Amino acid sequence: MEQPPELHQQQEHGIHCPYCGEPLTILVDPSEPQQEYIEDCQVCCRPMVVSVEQDWDGDILVNVRDENEA
C-alpha cells in the first residue's frame, strides 16, 4: 500500500561537492516532485545549489552545482 505524500520519509542520495569534490550524502524529501534549495557542503561549508526532480518513472534525480553556475 502506498503512503500518502505527507508520510514519505526522506531519502538518502549520494552527491559530490561541486567545490571540493568530496562525496556526501544528503537527505531529499520526495513529497515535492520539483524543488531547488541551498545546502552547505558538510566538508568545505560552501553553499551548493541542490536541484531535485522526479522523472516519469517516479525516480528522484538530484543535481548539485556551485552557486555561481547558471
Beta strands, then each sheet from edge to edge (+ up, - down):
strand 1: 11-16
strand 2: 23-28
strand 3: 34-40
strand 4: 47-54
strand 5: 60-66
sheet 1: 1+ 2-
sheet 2: 3+ 4- 5+
end
